[in-house]
Amino acid sequence: MIKHLLYGGLAVLGMASAVAAADSPASLMAQYAQQAGVPVSGLSASRGAALYRTEHPGRDGQAVSCAGCHTANPAQAGRSRVGKRIEPLAPVANPQRFTDAAKVEKWFRRNCQDVLQRECSAQEKGDFIAWLSLAR
């Protein structure tokens, strides 16, 4: 009996640790704000929206933007250049977005290179998530 209680207690502690360690849009915004040297209140949803919608010269000379694949409304599903479905970016429509820092970094690295031809700054990443957190 004691053994079962001990294992049950450890399982609950393990689950609580996993939940506490989970990333969220708010925790990622706080991390990016800290990296950028600004308070979270210094992140700008309007700059995030501009980053999302602004067209930039692509590698092949064609204009590209985040909205080109993710749609004008980030609460809707989009399509990659090869036609693969992309789940909505907005956390309100896709609660799994911005819950895994490693995935977030992977996709920022890849998509910033594709769209901007460079890595995004911590400020840009924080602004982007700030805007998407408000998107409906």
KAURHU-V584690 format. One record per pair of residues at least 12 apart in sequence whose ideal C-beta (glycine too) atoms are under 10 Angstrom apart, sorted by the first residue. I is the first residue (numbers start at 1). J is the second residue. Records with the same first field share a line. If there is no record, write none. Layout:
I = J ; J
This chain:
22 = 99 ; 100 ; 101
23 = 98 ; 99 ; 100 ; 101 ; 102 ; 103 ; 104
24 = 91 ; 95 ; 98 ; 99 ; 101 ; 129 ; 133
25 = 90 ; 91 ; 97 ; 98 ; 99 ; 104 ; 129 ; 130 ; 132 ; 133
26 = 40 ; 91 ; 98 ; 129 ; 130 ; 133
27 = 98 ; 99 ; 101
28 = 98 ; 99 ; 100 ; 101 ; 104 ; 105 ; 125 ; 126 ; 129 ; 133
29 = 43 ; 98 ; 125 ; 126 ; 127 ; 128 ; 129 ; 130 ; 133
30 = 43 ; 126
31 = 101 ; 104 ; 122 ; 125 ; 126 ; 129
32 = 104 ; 108 ; 120 ; 121 ; 122 ; 123 ; 124 ; 125 ; 126 ; 127 ; 128 ; 129 ; 130
33 = 122 ; 123 ; 125 ; 126 ; 127 ; 129 ; 130
34 = 122 ; 126
35 = 121 ; 122 ; 123 ; 125 ; 126
36 = 121 ; 122 ; 123 ; 124 ; 125 ; 126 ; 127
37 = 122 ; 123
38 = 122 ; 123 ; 126 ; 127
40 = 126 ; 130
41 = 130
42 = 123 ; 126 ; 127 ; 130
43 = 122 ; 123 ; 124 ; 125 ; 126 ; 127 ; 128 ; 129 ; 130 ; 131 ; 133
44 = 123 ; 124 ; 126 ; 127 ; 128 ; 130 ; 131
45 = 127 ; 128 ; 129 ; 130 ; 131 ; 132 ; 133 ; 134 ; 135
46 = 127 ; 130 ; 131
47 = 123 ; 124 ; 126 ; 127 ; 128 ; 130 ; 131
48 = 66 ; 123 ; 124 ; 125 ; 126 ; 127 ; 128 ; 129 ; 130 ; 131 ; 132 ; 133 ; 134 ; 135
49 = 67 ; 74 ; 127 ; 128 ; 130 ; 131 ; 132 ; 134 ; 135
50 = 127 ; 128 ; 131
51 = 65 ; 66 ; 112 ; 115 ; 116 ; 120 ; 124 ; 125 ; 127 ; 128 ; 131
52 = 65 ; 66 ; 67 ; 70 ; 72 ; 74 ; 89 ; 115 ; 127 ; 128 ; 131 ; 132 ; 135
53 = 65 ; 66 ; 67 ; 68 ; 72 ; 131
54 = 66 ; 67 ; 115 ; 116
55 = 67 ; 68 ; 115
56 = 68 ; 114 ; 115 ; 116 ; 117 ; 118
57 = 115 ; 116 ; 117
58 = 114 ; 115 ; 116 ; 117
59 = 113 ; 114 ; 117
64 = 81 ; 111 ; 114 ; 115 ; 116 ; 117
65 = 115 ; 116
66 = 78 ; 89 ; 111 ; 112 ; 114 ; 115 ; 116 ; 128
67 = 89 ; 115
68 = 81 ; 114 ; 115
69 = 81 ; 84 ; 86 ; 89 ; 111 ; 114 ; 115
70 = 86 ; 87 ; 88 ; 89 ; 90 ; 111 ; 132
71 = 86 ; 88 ; 89
73 = 88 ; 89 ; 90 ; 93 ; 135 ; 136
74 = 88 ; 89 ; 90 ; 91 ; 92 ; 93 ; 94 ; 97 ; 128 ; 131 ; 132 ; 135 ; 136
75 = 88 ; 89 ; 90 ; 91 ; 92 ; 93 ; 94 ; 132 ; 135 ; 136
76 = 88 ; 89 ; 90 ; 93 ; 135
77 = 89 ; 93 ; 94
81 = 114
88 = 132 ; 135
89 = 107 ; 128 ; 129 ; 131 ; 132 ; 135
90 = 131 ; 132 ; 133 ; 134 ; 135 ; 136
91 = 129 ; 132 ; 133 ; 134 ; 135
92 = 132 ; 133 ; 134 ; 135 ; 136
93 = 132 ; 135 ; 136
94 = 132
97 = 129 ; 132 ; 133
98 = 128 ; 129 ; 132 ; 133
104 = 125 ; 129
105 = 125
108 = 120 ; 122 ; 124 ; 125 ; 128 ; 129
111 = 128
112 = 124 ; 125 ; 128
